[in-house]
Amino acid sequence: MAVIQTIRNRFGKLAGFTIAIALVGFILMDAASGRFGDMLGKNNSAAKVNGTSIDAKDFALRAQQYENLYEVFSKGKPVDDAMRAQLHEQALKELVFEAISENQADDLGITITKEEEKEAIRGVNADPMIRQYPAFTNPETGMFDPARIAQYEKQLPQFDKTGKETETWEAVKAYVVRSRKIQKINSLIIGSIYTPKFMMEQSIADQNKLANIKFVKIPYSSINDDQVKVSESDLNDYVQKHANQFKSKEEARSVEYVSFDVNPSSEDTQKVVSTINDLKTKLIASTDVESFINRNSDFQYNDRFLSKKTFTSKYADTILALGAGTVYGPYIEGNSYFVVKVMDKKSLPDSVSAKHILIQPNQTRDDSAAKKMADSIKLAIASGANFDSLAIKFSDDQGSKVKGGDLGYFTNGMMVKEFNDAAFNGKVGDLEVVKTQFGYHVIKITDQKAYANNVKLAVLAKALEASTQTDQLLYAKANEFAGKYTTEKGFDEGVKAMQLNKRSIPSLKSSAFQVEGINNARELMRWVFEAKKGDVSSVFSLDNRYVIAKLVGIQEAGVTNPTGEVKASVETIIRNEKKAALLLEKYKNASSLEAVANASKQVVLNADSVNFANPFSANLGFEPKVIGYAFSDQLKLNTVSKPIKGADGLVYMMVTNRLSANKVPNPIEIMQQRMTTDMQTKNYISGKLEDIFLKGGTIKYNVNVLY
């Protein structure tokens, strides 16, 4: 359902591939220490859903699980502050959704049988979470291997001495059961969608209604905005008339703030440039480049070869053209200065196809015996034995053995280093035994494609960062502002006096975990929801910047006035209504399209074959109200319509002809229309189901716990 896809999409963007997390965490840890210690030590709730509490411990555990999960699926990439905020926000949202949907599942008697559970966890069509769990990925192919599940469960008691892996696996299985229950609710609702025959017939009839029209559109933009004022009273009246559009389930705050960003000064830049130029001289003279890089660079030495495809620097073409031994730089990319030395240069294939037979040490075969067996297999193949047959018989790689050891094509860097080097440095037909962390591989190179220039680089990198002196100078300025301008009015005076850029957050919700443009904003969030209107904060140190905030407004749950972009949109609607009234008055005496066109300096345009079922027409634009009125019985042919308040202008129209196919649709047409309509409705409902569930609940967030 929507929430599952949202989570998969979000984690796909963050980790570089789809991670099907959805509604539950995985890694059950001792979260009673560290960041979550205070929360777990209290018996309180993170939120209340329909009067039922979501325990702070559950939220803390889920948030911790997601942090750990991110590190697992991003191959050890640490969680930064921005990512942590997103993970915590997602964890809370899912817990709230679960609290509502679980009740629905219970009311509907929805359960997951043991057979369904088995199929979802161990079946060929296993749940996406199972398919993407690292333990079940074949390291040689990078693909999901269902045979590894049973192998993993069998070996788990042997290598999991702490029990942590077992807890993780149990959590994953629990996730699958819960997510399948949600999917059943989704399927039940979607499966109940049906479009009656009379609606299909009407829809087909609407599609066959056509009209030719002549019209004059007087754009609202013909009246300058400064001629039409929109007051707070106008805004309030509009909100009251359209209250359902402005209902909020949670409270929010309007905030303004100033930021003293800690960026490197010109002196900081000069210092880094001087340092890297000095290191460049030493790099040129160094006889042990690898050790030199490891001692002096921000990145460790990497002896991987890079091609134009894998070397993403904007200087790649220049560097790839250099000869071995050449030193290039310094140059800046991102927030670092770089100097590179070309250590080696060769032509390598872009991709390789290979077969392998994996021989792993085990309880009955030690490392020496495994190597001896691999050597024997190599000798047998070299003497004429069939590679595929030996792979099927002896290989420990369950994923490739059934294909005679065939791994297909893979790109440089896709395999573990030892395997990768043998495949890309060898030539087609080579037969080698290579040892990796997985055991001994008998490798046969079957094809190599697209040879290209590759370089091995020693990369000397130095980050461009603000110095302590620069940091202290900006902190002093922030403190000066916070100490001098402490009132609501004073805040604005300080912005002008110190020539600062005042930034606005029109609606900061109580369930949010981040402030747009600011990472690690927990302290600011806590202050915002504890402060009174007009309060000015002290200095917050947030994500390489110093921030002073002012609480502008408090928006309680319920019907609230819009802010930000929504407010601007509503103001445009009201302003256009007022402009329409002015235009109506101005051209009230015009009796024909030509008269309107002449008076307004517009032209009479034609729109042929306007379709009742399509609110857009090429000349007219998106005008559902105008197109709908073109088919009204109240508007006679060749008669000028009353003025119509369109989407972006006042429209006068004349219908010159109406066409309608009055034939009765045949069963095939009805079936095709039903399929189209049902699919559109199902997609819409599926995408909105999460919002529908959440809107049906009463939710109260505990800001003190969340932040």
N, C-alpha and C positions, 0 to 999 in steps of 0.2 A: 504494500500500500504506500501512500505518499510519504509517510514518515520513514519507511524503510528505504525508499529510493533517495530521499533527501540525505539520509545519513551516508548511504553508499556514495552518492555524488560528492558530498562534502569531503569524505575521507579519500576519495579518488583524487581530488584536486590536491589534497594536502600531502599525500604519500606517493603520488605519481602513478597510482593504479587504483582500481576499485577495491575498497575494503568494505565488506558487507557487515557493518557493525549493528546498526538498527537499535533494538530496544533494550539491550542488556549488555553488561560488561563481562569481562572474561577473567581477568587475573585477580584472584582474591588474595590480597596481601594484608599484612598488618599495618593498617592505616592509622593506628592509634598514636603514631609518632609523626614527627615532621610537620608539614604544612597543615595536616588535618587533625592534629592532636587536640587542639582546643575544642574543635567542633565535636569530636567523638567523646570528649569528656563531659559533655552536657546532654541532658535529656530534653531536647527540644526538637522543633520541626523546621525543615527547610521551606516547606510550603504546606498549605491545606487545600485539598481538592474535595469539594462537596462536603466539607466538614471533617474529612479524614486526613490525618497528618501524614506527610512524607517525612520520615525520621531523618534528622540531620546525619545520622550514621550511615543510612542508606545512600544519601546523596554523596557524602564524603567517600564512601567506598566506590560508588559508581564513577565519580570523578577521577579517583586514583586509578581505577581499572582502565579508564580511557587513556590516561596519561601513559600507563605502562603499555597498553595495547598499541598506541601510536608508535612508541619506541620499537616494539616488536616488528610491526609491519613496515616501518621506515628504515629497518635494518640498523637500529641503534642510534638514529638521529635524535638528539635530545629535544625535549619539549621546551620551546621558548615561551615567553610571557603571552604573546599574541595567540599562539596555539593553545596554551593552557586555558585562556579565557574562552576560546571557541569550544574546547572539549567540555569544560564545565557547564557552559550554557546548553550544549547539546544533551549532556547527562541529565540536567534538571528538566529540560523539555520532555525527554523520553520518560522520565519517572512520572511526570504529570500525566502524560498520555497513557501510560500503563495503568495508572490508578483509575482512569476513566474507562478505558477499554476492557480491563479485567472484569469490571462489574457487568459490562455488556455481554462479555463472553459467558460469564456465569449465568446471567439471566436467560441467555439463549441456549444454554446447555452445551456449549461448544467445548469439546475436549480433544486431546490428541491420543490416539490409541498407541499401543506398544509397537504394532506393525508400522504405523505411520512414523513413529519416532525412529525405528530402525532404518527405514528407507531414507529418511531425511539425514541421518547421521552416517550411515554406512553404505547406502545404496549407490547405484551408478549415477543417479541424479541427485546427489547429495546437496544439502543447503549450501548457498554461496559462501557462508562463513567457513564451513568444513572444507570446501574446495580451495579456499585461499589461506587456510591455516598453514603456517610455514612447515610444520612437521610432515605434511602430506604432499609437499612439492618435490618432485623428482629434481635433484640438484643438477643433473646433466641436461635435462630437457626444459626445466623451468615450468613444467606442466603438472597439474593435479594428478596424483597416482592413487586411486582408491585402494590398491593393494597395500599401501603403506599404513593404512588406518589400523588394520588388524596387527600388522607388525609392530606399530607404535604402541598399541595397547598391551601387547604381549611383553614388550621390552620395558615398558614404563616402570614396573616395580623394581627392576634391576638398576636402572640409572637414576631414578628420582629418589635420592636419599633424603631430601628435605621435605618431600611431599608437595612442593610448590607446583611442579608440573602436573601432578595429579589433580590438584585443586583447579588449575587452569583449564584442564581438559573437561572436568566436571562442569565448570562454569560455561564453557562453550556449548556443551550438550544441553544445558539448561536454557541457554539462549535460543537454541534451535527450536525447542519445544514452545517457548513463549512466542517466538516470532511466527511460528506456524499457526498458532492460535489466532494471532492478529490477522494473518493472511486468510484464515477461514472466515473471519468476520467480514473482511473485505470481499471475499468471493461470494458470501451469502448476500450481501447488499447489492453487489454488481450483478449477480445472477438474477436478482428479482426485477431488474429493469426491463420493461417491455413497452413498446410503443403501439398503441391501438391502431387498427386499420383506418379509422376515420381521420386520425391525425396524419397518417401517411398520405391519404388521398388529398387532404387539405394542403399538405406540404408540396405535393406534386403540382397541384393546381396553382399554388402561389408561385412556383418556379416558372409556370407557363404564362403568368400575367406580365405583359409588357406594355410600355407606354412611351410615346414620343412627346417631349415637352420643350417649351421655350421658357427661358427664365432670365431674370436679372437678380444678381446677388450683390448687395451693398455690404462690403466687409465692415465688421465692427472696428477694424483697425483704421477706417477712414476718420474716426473720431479719436483724438489723442487721449491717452490715459489720464493726463493731468486735468482733463475737462470733466472727468467722472470720478468722484471720491467714493471710496468704500469705507464706511465707518465701522466701529466695533459693534454698534447697534445692528447694522446690516448683517454683520457676520453672525451675531447671536440669533437673529431672526431666522437666518438660513439654517443654522444648526438645529434650532428647535423644530423647524418644519421637516428636517431630514435627520431626525434624532438617531434612527437605526444605523446610519452611516458613521456615526461618531461615538458609538458606544465602545468603551474599553473595559476589559476584564481586570486590568491592573492599574495601579497608580503610576504616575510618571512625574518627571521634573524637567523644568526648563532652566538651562544653565548657560552662563557666559563665562569665558575664561581668557586669560592671557598666558602666553607660553614663552619662556626664555629658553630657546633651543640651544643645547650644548653641541655646537658644531666646531670643527677644527678651525683655528685662526690661521691667518697667513703665516705667522711665525711657526705654528705647528706644522704646516705644509712644508715650509722651508727646511725644518729639522728632519722630517721624514725623507725628503729628497736628498739632503746631504748624507743621511745615514745609508740610504740604498746605493748611492753613487760610490760611497766608500766601500761598501760590501761588494759592489760590482768589481772594483779593482782587485779585491782579495779573491773573488770568485775566479777571475781570469788567471790569477797566479796559483790557485789551489791545485794540489796534486791528488787530493782526496775529495772530489766534488760531492759525493753522497754524504759524507760526514759533515762537510761544510754546510750543506743545505739543511741537514737535520739540526745543526746547532744554531743557525742564524735565520732561517726562514719561518714564516708563520705556518707553512705546510711542510709535511715530511716528504722526503724524496720518493718519487714513484717512477719505476723503470718501465712503465707501460708505453707502448708505441701509440701515437696519435695520428689520425688521418684528418682530412678536411671535414669529414662527417662527424668525428668524435671530438675534434678540437674546436670549441665553441667561441673562442676569443675573436674579437673583431680584427685582430692582427694576425689571424691564422694564416692567410695567404702569404703574408710577408715572411712569417717565421718558417712556414713549410718550404719556402724557396731558399732558405739559408743553408749553407754547407755545414757539415759536421765540425764541431769545435767553435762555431761562431757564437758570440755573446750579443744579445739584443736587449735594448732597454736603457734606462727605465721607461715604462709606460704605465698609465693608470687605467684601471678598469674597476668599476664599482667603487668600493672604498679602500682600495689597496693599490700600491705601486708594485710593479713587477720587473724583474730582470730574468731572462731565460738564457740558458746555454744549451745548444744543440749537442747532445751527447752521442747520438747515432742517427743514421738516416738509412732507410731501406724501402724497397717496394714490397708491400704486403697485400694479400687479398682482402677484399672488403668482407667476404663471408666464406665459410668453409663448410663442406658437408663431410661427415665422418661416421664411421661405425666404431663401437667399442664393446669390449667384454670386460665387465668389472668383476674382479676377484677380491673379496673383502676378508680380512682376518676375522675369525670367529672363535667360539669356544673349542672347536676341534682342529682349528687351523691357525697357527700363529703367523706373525708377519713374514718370517722367513719362508714358511711353507706356502703362503699366499703368493709371494714373489716367484718362488720356484714353479708354482702352478701356472702363473701368468707367462713366464718364460717358455714353459713347455707348450702352452697353447700357441704362442707366437711362432715357435719353431714348427709346430704342426701345420699352421696356416701357410707359412713360408714354403713348406714341403708339399703343398697342394691340398690340404684339408679345407673343407668349406667353412668360411667364416660364419655365415648365418646359422648353420647347424650347430657349431660350437657355442655360439652366443645363446641360442635357445637352450642348450643343454647345461652350460656352466655359468652364465652371467648372473651376478647378484643384483643387477639393475632390473627390477621387475617391470619397469615401464618400457624399456627398449628391447628387452630380450625377445619378446614376442614378435618383434619386427626385425629379428636377426641382428640386433644391436644398433640399428640405424637411428641416428640422432637428427637426421635432416640437416638443414642449413642453420648456422648460428653466426653471429657477428663477433668481431674482436672485443674481448672483455666480457663476453657473456658467460664463459666457463671459468672454473677456478684456474688460477694462474698457470700451474704446471701443465694442465690439459690444454689450456688456451695457447701457451707457447709452442707446444708440440704441434698443434693443429695449424697454426699460422706461420710458423718458421719452417715447417717441413714442406714437402711437395706431394702432389697427387701420387698415390700408390704406396707411400711410405707406410711401414708397419712398425710401431714402436710400443714398448712397455713403459708406462709413466706412472709414478706414484703420486697420489694426492691424498688429501685428508680422508677420502672415502675408500681408499684401498689402491689396488694396482689395476690399471687400465691397459688392455691390449687395444691400441688405437690403429685404425686404418683410415687414411685420408682418401676420400672418394672423389672430391671435387673442390676446386677453389675458384672463386669468381672475383672479377673487377679489381685487378691489381691497381694500387694507387700509392702515391708518395706518403710515407709515414716518418715521423720523427719521434725520438725519445728526448725528453727535455728535463733539464735540471731547473726547477722553478724557485726563484728567490722572491719572496713576497713579504711586504711590510704594510700593515694596515695604517690608514690615515685616520687618526683619532685625535680628539681634543685633549690637550694636556691638562694636568692638574691646575695649572695657573689659569687657563682659559675657563675651566669649570668653576673655579673659585670666583672669578670675575663676574660670571653670569649669575652665580648664586647670590653674590652681593647685590646685584641689580634687582633680582627677584625679591630679596629681603627688603630692599629699599622701598619697592612698590608696596609690598604687603604691610610694612610698618607704617607707611605714610597715608595710604588710601584704604581705610578700613571700613568705610560706610558704602551703602548702595550708591549714593550720588558721587562719593569720593572715588569709587572704582572707575566710573566713566571719566571723571576729571583726570585720573592718573593715566588712563589710556591715551588721552589727548596730550597731556604734559610730557609723557615719555615716548610719544609717537609709536605706540604699539598697535599691533593688529588684534582686535577683539574678535574672538571666535565664539560661535553659538552652537549649542546642542538643544534644539527646540523641544525634543521629547525623549528623555532618557527613562526607559521603563525599569521597573523594579526587578524584572527577571533578566535584565541584560548583564553581561559580565565584562563588557569592554566598552570603551568610549572611542568613537570613530577617530582614528588618527593618533590615539594614545594607547600604548601597551602598558600592562601592569598597573591598571588604574583602580585597583581595589580600594586603596585608601580614599581616593577621590570619590568613588561610588558610595562608600560608607558615609562620608561627610555630607554628600548631596542629600541623602535620605534622612539624615539627622538634623540638618540645618533648617532655619526658618527663612521665610521669604525675605530677601534683601541682605541676608548674611554674606559676608566676604570671608573666604578661607585664609588660612596661613599658607605657607609655601609647601607644595607637594613635590617631591622628587620622583618623577615618573619617566621612565624610558628615555634617558638622556635629555631630559628637559625639566625645567622648573615651572610649575603651574600654580596660578592663583585663580580661584573660581568665585563666582557670585551666583547665588541661587535667585533666579529671576521669577520663577513661578512654580506652583504646586498644582498638579492635576490629579484629582482623586479618581478612583474607579467610577465608571458610569459614563454619562454623556458629558464630553469635554469639548471645548473649542479646539479646532485643529491648529497645528503649528507647522512651521517649516514649509516643505514643498506642498503638503496637503492644504495648508492655509493659503498659500499662493494660488493653488488651483481653484479653491473656493472663491477667493477674491476675484479671479478671472471670470468665473461664472456669474458672480453678482455684477461685476463691471459690465459684462456683455449684456446682461438683462437691462441695465440702465442705458447702455448705448442703444439697444434695440428700441427702448421707449422713446429716446430722442429721435431716432431715425423714423419711427412711426409717425411722430408728430410732424417731422420735417416734410415727409412725402405723403401726407394723408390725402392731399387733393389730386395726386396723380391718378389718372383713369386708365392708362394703358401701359404696356411694358415699355414702349418707346418713350413715353413721358417720364416714367421712372428712370430709365437709362439716361435720358438727356439731363434730367434734373440732378442726378447723382454722379454724372460723368462716368457711367459704366456702359456696358454693351449688352445687347440681347444675345444670349447664347442658346444653342440647341443641345439637347441630350436625348439621343435616340435609343430605343430599346432599353429603357430603364426597367429593371427587373424588380418586382415587388419583394422577392426573396433576398435581394442583395442591397444592403443599405449604402453601397458605394457606386458612383457613376463617374466616368472619366472627367467630364467637364464640370460636373457639379461638386465632386468630392464626396466625403463621408457625411451624408445628410439623411439619416433614417427618418426623421420627422417629415422632411420635404418629400422624400420618395413615397412614404406611406400615404401622405395626403394626395399624391398624384392619382391614387387609385380609389379615393373616397367618392362615394355617390353624390356627396354634397358639392363637389366641384364639377360643373358641367364642361363639356368639351368647348374649346375655343373661348373660354371665359377666364379673365384674369382673377387669380385667387386672391384671397385676403393675404396680407403680409404674414409670412411664416418666420418665426424666430429659429433660424438654423443654428448649426454648430459653430460657425465662424462668421455668420453674416445674416442680414435680413433678406429674405427671398420672396420675390413676386414671381408667380408661375402661371403658365397657360398650358393645358394638356391639349395637344392637337390630335392625338389618336390613342386609342387603347386596343390592345390585342389580347385575346384570351382563348386558349385551346380548351374547349369545353368537353373534350373527349374523356371517357371513363378510363382511368389507368388500368392496365392489364396486370395480372398477378405477378409477372416478372418485375415490372416497374415497382410495384408495391414492395416486393421482397428486397429489391436492391435498395430502395429508399429506407426500408426498415433497418437493413444492415448498416447503412451509413449513419442513420440517426442514432441507433442503439450504440454504435461504436463511439460516436461523439459524446453521447450522454455518459457512457461508462467511463470514458477517459476523463471527462470533467468531474464526475463524482469521485473517482479514484484519486484524482489530484486534490480534491477538496475535503476528503473524508477526515483527515486529521483535524483540519480547521473546524469542521462540523462537530466533531467530538469535543474539541476544546471549548467551543462556544457554548456547548450544552452544559458545561461545568462551571462551578463557582471556585475561583482560584485566588488564593491569597499567599503572596511570597513573603518570607521572613528575611528582610534585608540584612539584619544583624548577623544571621547565620551565613547567608550566602556570601557576604563580603568580609 
